[in-house]
Amino acid sequence: MENEYKILSTIKSPKDLKSLSHEEINSLCAEIREKLIEVVSVNGGHLASNLGIVELTVMLHKIFNCPKDSVVWDVGHQSYVHKMLTGRYNKIDTIRTKDGLAGFPKRSESEYDAFNAGHSSTSISAAYGIALAKDLKGDDSYTIAVIGDGSMTGGMAFEGLNNAGRYKKNFIVILNDNKMSISNNVGAMAKTLSHMRIKPTYIRVKRRTEKILSHIPLIGNFFKKVLRRSKSKLKNLIYKNTLFDFLGYTYLGPVDGHDLDELENALNAAKKCAEPVIVHVVTKKGKGYEPAENRPKDFHGIGQFDIDSGEPLSSQKGFSYIFGKHLCNLASKDKNICAITAAMTLGTGLSEFSKKYKNRFFDVGIAEEHAVTFACGLATKGIIPFFAVYSTFLQRSFDQLIHDAAIQKLHIVLCIDRAGIVGSDGETHQGTFDASMLNTIPDTTIYSPCYFDELKQSMNAAAYFCDSLVAVRYPRGVEEYRPADFKKSSIDYDVYGDENADIALITYGRLFSYACKAKETLEKEGINIKIIKLCRIKPIDCKAVKIAAECKRIFFFEESMVAGGIAESFGYELKKTGKSYYYKIHGIKDRFVRHESVAEALSELRLDDRGMVEVIKENL
């Protein structure tokens, strides 16, 4: 394998890039792309974004001196290239696997990872904090935030820009713009001017001219102000958006993110500026791999795929697909139903809805806080908004869920995708907090279906049998084991197994599938149990509590945080019955779940069928 990557295999640290010619760097970039495609086709992960940022990453590490200079990656899903160049090439085949490299920057993994990431729009704020901390310690090294145009739709990015605009020392923001529409906004004059402005000589001449003018008695300052005003007016004529200038930044670009000469000139010019700098770099998502170039959304986050065709190896339809299909069905019958997404149309299964009901589909960008309050505004006028969002990203809107939705008793439906363990994306993406988070909010209803038909029933109930904040949470992937003799009787709860058994296993969501397998294993060993399956987990049905209270031993298994979770609430209701019983809660206790497969994580947490059997037998 080493022979296939002659240059890449020799890069042990960014220092090894310093002596490479542009011709060698071009060859290196080709090798990096080949390696990226090879690794992600096996491990899954974020491919299109990494293919698009190859040249920029290489030139950043060639021109700056990391780790003394700090590079902060926004979201961090595009950091695979960065990892290859910072001493981790020999481990890149382990990325996103148990005990392997994380799929996102991780400070505990390498000194080159300046800040952990996983959610968007954080890089500028974090980088500004790092820059100020350096300044306080007398460190004049550079701090660079690399942020995509998508992440710029998040409000936190603008909060960071606003604050960092007053900082005057070695602070650079790289705006990685991978939307081709930028070409329509930039004419020949703008391109000519940008080429002039990114030359290092331009920065030197500008500073020397202003210095000379300031020393001319009486009229020097006047001419300096005229020069600045004239420059600003010229820029206003050429650049339609001067927001960065208003915030205190020198704007350089747009720069072709795949042209090594342009990148080198722009980054060297940025180093010479005496004020914060925005370097606007235009890249192509999926660059160098035709399937990813043609379908960048499909290759944003992808599982295993065939390299030759670009087609995924698994074509099974999961919960996201079923959700999207059923929402279309509901919308066909009710014109008040609309869908909201925060830049996740494909991931949340809303592609079909976005085409069929364009006037009722709203992509608000990476702005979950705005999405919730926007949904609340719609709800005040009788609209039924379904906000489809990954569990991990819903966390960002906690304040809005309380103040704008729950307190006003507004009827919005949260469709929480990727609830529970998600696997290889790791700590920042596990959906382990939504149940306990929402459980603390008054007047909130939560459904947690295990199967596709339950998902549809839950969506129906959420739309028409709830009048305030309601959530439907469902896991990533496909539905799992379903016993042939299990018959659903209620949207609230079901009892499955020996009704006379004095051992009860209580759970919700996909863990019911594992509980059923555990039940079968225990029965072979002469241990009879009944399973109390909750579908509505908040509020808890009092009848389910009474059934559980008749048992001598009760085991609650929860694919979520124990603290503040459903198991604790159930236990509180049990205590109020005054009955005597043994109650054991088994869930995720005061820890983050690392990157590994879903099966590996559930096994490690003892939340799969084998773990359930072990826990129950140990406590009998």
N, C-alpha and C positions, 0 to 999 in steps of 0.2 A: 504493500500500500504506500510505503514511503516513497518509492520510485515514481509513483503517479503524481506526487505533489512535491516536485523537486525544490521549489522555493518555499512554499508554505511550511514544509516539514523542518526547515532551517530557522524559522522565526520563533525564537524562544522568549523574546521580549520586544517591546517597541524599538529598542536601540538597534535591533537588527534591520530596521527599515531605513535608517538614516542614510546608509551608503547606497541604497538601491537607486538605479536610474529609472526614468519613467517607463522605459521599455520593460524593465524587470518588474516594475509595479503593475503594469498592464498584464503581464503573465501571472503575477501573483493574484490579481483580482480574478482572473479566469479560473485559477486553481481553487480559490475560495468559493466561488460560485458552484463549481463542480462538487466540492466537498459538502457545501450546504445542502444541495439537492440530494446527495447520497445519504446524509445523516437524517434529514427530516423525512425522507421517504420511508425510513425504517422506524424512527422514534416518534414521528408526528411533531407538530410544533408550528412556529410562525416562519413561513418561508418567504412570502412576497416582500415583506418589509425588510428582511435581511438581504435579499438579493438587490434591493434598490439602494442600499446604503453602503455597499462595499467600498467604492472609491472614496467616499467621504470619510469612512472609518479609518481606512488606510492612511489617508493624508492627515487626518487629525493626529494620529499616532506618529507620523513621520515629522510633522512640523512642531508639535508640542512635546513636552517632556513629562509624560505621565510615569509614575503616579504623583510626582510633585505638582504638576499641573493636573487639575481635577476635571474629569469629564462626567457630567451627570446626564444619564439617558432617561428621557421621558418615556413612561410606560415600561421600557426596558425589553420589550419583546423583540427589538431589533439589535440586541447586544451579542448575538452569536458570533458575528465577525470580530467584535471587540474581544471576545473571550479567546478566539483562535490566536489573536495577535499579542495576547498578554500572558503567555506561558501556559495556556490551557489547551493547546491544539491536540496534545496527546490524549486528552480526556474528552474531546468534543463528541466522540461516539457514544458517550454515556449521558449526554444532555437529556434532561427530563426523565431519567430513569432512577430507580432507587439507589441511593448512595452515590449517584453521579452528579454531574454539573446541573445547577438550577437553570431553568429556562429564562430567568430574569437576573439582573445584576444583584449581587449579594455580597455585602461587605465582609461577611465571615468567610467567604470563599476566596477573595483575592484583594490585595491592597489597591488594585487598579479599579475596583468597583467602589466609586466614591459614595454612592447612595443606593439603598435598596429601592426597587420600583416594582410595579405590577399594575398600578392604576395610573390614569393619565393626568396630565396638566400639573404635575408636581415639580418638574425639573427646575423651573426658574426660581421658585421660592427656595428650594433646597440649595441650589447653586448660590443664590444670594447669601444665604446663611453661611455657607462654606466660605465664600469670599470674604465676608465680614470677619469671620473667625480667624481667617488667615491674616487679615489686616491687623487685628488686635494683637497677633503674635509676631508681627513684623515680617510676615511672609508675603512677598510681592509676586508670587507665581500666578499663573492664569487659572481662571475658573470658567468652564464652558458648559452651557446647558444645550442639549440637543433635543429639540422638540418638533414634532410633526405638525402639519397643518390641521390634522384632525384633532390633535390635543389642544390646539389653540381655540377650539370651540368651547373648552371648559373654562368656567369663570375663574378658577384659581390661577390659570395661566396669566390672566390680565391683572389679577391682584399682585402676582409676582412681578410682572412687567412694570406696573405702576410704582412699586416700592423700589425695585432695583434701578429704575431710571435715574435716580439721584446719585448712584454710586459711580465713582470716577476712576476706579483702578482695575484694569485687567479683567474686565467682565464681558464675556461674549455669549450671545445667544445664537445658535445655529437653527434657523427655521428650515426644516427639511420638508419641502413642498413637493409631494408626489402626485399632484393633480395636473394633468396635461392642459387643462383649461387656462393655465397661467399664460400660455403662448398667445392667447387671444387678447390679453390685457397689456401686452408689452409690444410696442412698435420698434421700428429700426432706430429711432432717436434714443429711446430709453435704453436699448441694448448697447448702443454706442457709448452713451454716457456711463453706463454701468461698467463697461470695460475700462473706461478712463478712471473711474472712481476707485476701482479695486486695485489699481496699480499702487504699489508702495510709495512710488515717487509722488503720487497725488497727495497722500497724507502728509508727507514731508514738506511739500511746497505749500500746502494749506497752512500748516502750523508756522512755517517760517514767515510767510506773508503776513499773517496776523501778528506775529511777534514784532516784525519790522514796523508795521503800521502803528502798533501801540506805543512805539518810541518816538513817533513824529510829533513834535509839540503842536498843540492846539487842534490840528486837523486830523491827526492820526486815528484817534478813536472814532471820529465821525466817519471816516472812510471805511473803517473796520465794520461799523454797524451797517453802512450802505452795502458793503460786500456781502455780509451775512443775509441781509434782507433780500438782496438780488438773488443770492443762491437759493434761498427758501422759495421765492416766487417762481424761479425756474423749475425747481423740483416739483412745486405744486402743479405746474403746467404739464409736466411729464409723467409724474406718478399720481395716479388717481387716489391712492390711499397713503396719507402721510401720518397715520396714527403713531408709528414708531418714533418719528421725529418729534411729535408733540409730547411724547413720553420721555424724551431726553436721550434717544438712541441715535447713533450714526447708522444709517442704513446702507449696506453694501449688497449689490445684486440687482437683478437675479443672476445667479451663477449656475452654469451647467454642472450638475452634480456628478457627471460621469466624464468630465473633461479634467484631466489631472493638472494642466497648466492653469486653467481658470480657478480651480480649487486652491492651488498653491498660492496664486496671487491674492486671492480673496482672504485666505487665512493669515497670510503674512501681513496684509494690510490691516486686518483686524487687530493684530498684535501691536500695531503702532498707534492705534487710536487712544486718545486721552480720556475718552468717555465710553460708556457702555455701547456695545456694537450689536446690531442685528445683521447676520450674514444669511441672506435668503438664497437657499440652495434648491434648485429644481431637479428632482430625481424621478425615475420611472420605477414604480412598484413592480416587482417580479422580473426586473432587468436580467436578461441573459437566459431565461428559461421560458420558451414560447407559451406553454400552457398557463404559467403564472402571469405573464405579460397580458395575455388575452383575458384571463379571468382572475384578476388580482384579489377580488373579494373571496373567491373560493379558496385561495391559497394564503389568506391572512392567517388563519389558524386551521390546520388540516391534520387529519390522522394519517395513517400509513397510505401510501399511494404508489402506483406504478410509474416509474420514471419515464418510460417511453411514451405512454399515453397521457400521463398526468391525471388519470382517473383514480379515485379512492378505491382501496381494496375492500372496503365494507360499504354496502349500499343499504343497510338496514335503516328503516325509518324510526326515529326516536320520538321522545316526548315533545320536542320542539316542533317537529313536523305535524304531529297530531294536534297540538295546540293551534298552530296556524290554520290548519284545515277547518277545525271546528269553529274558530273565530270567524272565518269567512262564512260558514254556515249560519252562525248567529247574526252576522251583519247583513246577510241576504234577507233576513226576516225582520230586522229592526234597524231603522235608519238612525237611531240614536247611538248606536254602538260605533265607536272609533278605536283606532289603535295608535299607540305611541311607542316609539323606540328611541333609545339614546345611541344612535349610530351603530345599531346591531340588527339591522333588518334581516340579513341572512341567518345570523347565529340564533336569533330567537324565533325563526320560522315564519316571518312576516312577509316574505317575498311575494307570495301569491296575493295576500291582502293588499300590499302596496300597489299592485297592478290593477286589481279588480275595483278597489275603492279608494282611488287616488285622493279624492276630496275629504276622505275620512281617515287618512293615514298621515301621521306626523313624525318625521325624524327630526329631533331637536338637537342633534349633535351630541358630543360627549358631555352632557349636562344633566345628570340625574336629578340634581336639586331642582333645576328649572322644570324638568319633566313632571315631577310630582305636583308642584304648584300650578303649572300649566294645566295638568289634569284636573286639579281642584277648581280652577276657573271654569273649565268646560262643565264640570259637574254642577256648578251653581245654576246652570241654565238647562238642566235636565238631560245632558249628554251622559252616556255611560262609557267612560274612558277605560280601556284596557292598556295598562302600561307594562309591556314585556321587557324584563330586565334580568340580567344575571344576578344571582344572590349576592355575590361579592361586590357588585357595583351599587346595589340598592343601599348598602351601608352608608353611602355618601349622602343620602337624602333623609337621614334619621330626623333631623330637626323639622324638615318640611312635613314629614309624615305626622309628627305630633301637632305642630302649630297650624299648619294649613289644611290638613285632612281631618285628623281625629277630633281636635277640639271643635271644629265646625260641623262635625258629623257629615262630612261630604262623602258621597258614594263613588269611590274610585276603586278599580280592580287592579291589584298588583299581580302580575303573572310572573312568578319568580322561577326562572330557569336556572339550571345547574345548582339546585338546592342539595345540600349534603356534600359528600366527598366528590371532587371532580378529578382527582388524580394528578397527572404529570405537571400541571401548571403550578402546583405547590401552594405554599402558605398564603400568598396574596389572592388566590383564586378559589380556595375551598369555600363552599357555601355552608359553613358551619355556624353562622351567627344569626341568620335571619329569623329562625324560630324563637330564640331567646330574646332577640331585639324586639320583634313585633309583639311578643308575649307580654311585654311591659306596658304596651300602649292600650289605654282603656277603649272600650267600644270598638274593638277590632276583632274580626273573624278570620280564622286561618284554616284553610283546607290543605291536606297533604296526601294526595292520592298515591296509590301504589301501581295502578294499572291504567291503560288508555281509556277504558270506559269510565273509570272513576274520574279521570281528568275532565272528560266532557261533562259529567254530572256535576262536578265541582264548579266548572265554569258557568253552567246553567244556574246553579244555586247562587254563585257570586253575583251574577247579573240581575237576578230577579227575586231572590229571597233574602237579600241583605240591603240595608239602607245606609250604611256608613262604610268606613275603610274595611276592605276585605282583600285577603291574599290567597292565591292558589300557588302552592310551591310544589315543584316536581323535579326529579333528578335528571342528570345528563344521561343520554343514551336510551336504550330500549327497555321495555318492560321485561321483568325477569320471571322466575318460576311461579306458576299459579296452579295449585292443586285442582285436580279435576272435580273434586267434591265441594270446592268452596263456592258458595252462592252468596252474592252480596244482597243484603236486605235493607241497608240504610246508608244514607250519605254521611251520617254522623259517626256511627261505630258498628262493628260486627263482632260476634263471638264465634270462633272457629275451634272445633275440637270437642273434647269430652266436657259437657256442661257440668258434670258432677265432680270434675277434677278439682283438687284443693290447691293446685299450683297454677298460677296465672302468669302468662308472659304477655306484657303489654308493649305495643310498639306502634309506629306509624310510618307512612311512606314506603319506600322500597324495602326496608328492613323486614316487612311482613313476609316477603318471599323467603328470606333467610330463616325467619322464625318458623315457617312451615316446614322447611327442611330439618331444622333443629327438633321440632315436634316429632317428626317421623323417626329420627335417630333415637330420641329418648324413649319413644314407645317400644322400640325394639329391645330396649334395656329394661322394660317394665315400668317406666316412669310416664304417667299420664299427665298431660297439661292441657290447658285451654288457652287460646290466644285471644286477647281482646285487641282488636284492630281498630285504631282510631283513624278516621278520615278527617273529621273536623276536630282539630286539636286545640282550638280556642274559639268559643268557650267549650270546656269539657262537659260532655253530657253527664248529668247526675246519675242516670241509669247505669252507665258504664262503671261509674265509681261504686255503686251499690253491688254490682256483680263482682267486682274485684274484691270488695270488702268481705265477701263470704269465703274467700280463700285464706289458707293458712300462710302461704308463701307467695309473694308477688315480686316479679322481676320486670323492671322497665328498661328496655333497650332503646337508645336514642342516638341517631346519627347527627348529633348537634351538640352544642355546648351544654353541659349539665347545669352550670350556674344560670339561674333565671329561666331554665328551659321548661318544657312541657312536663317532664317527669317530676320536677319539683312541685309544679302546680297540681299535678294529679295526687302526689303524696299529701299535699296540704288538704285537698278535698277528702282524701281517705281518712286523715286524722280526725276530721270533723264528724265522721260516722261513729266514733267511739269504739270500734271493733278492735280486736287484738289480732295482729298479723305480723309477719316479717316482710319488710319492704327493702328491696335492693335496687338502686339506680345504677345503670351502666351506660355511660356515654363518653363524651370527650371532656376531660377534666383539665382545665387551666393550662392548655397547651395549644400550639399551632401545629397543624398537620403538614408534614413536609411533602416534597414532590416524590411520588411513586404512583404505581397504578392504583385504580380504585380497589381492585381485589387485594392488593398488598396492604393498602391502608386499612381496609375493613378487617383484614386478618390481624394486623398488628394491634388494632384497637379492640379486638375481640368482639366485633360487631357482625361478623359473618356467622353462618350456622354452626360451624365448629366452635367458634368462640362462645356463642350462646350456650351450647351444650356444656362446655367446660365451666362457665360461670354458674350455671344452674346446679350442676352436680357438686361443685365445690361448696355450695351454700345450702345443700339439703341436710 
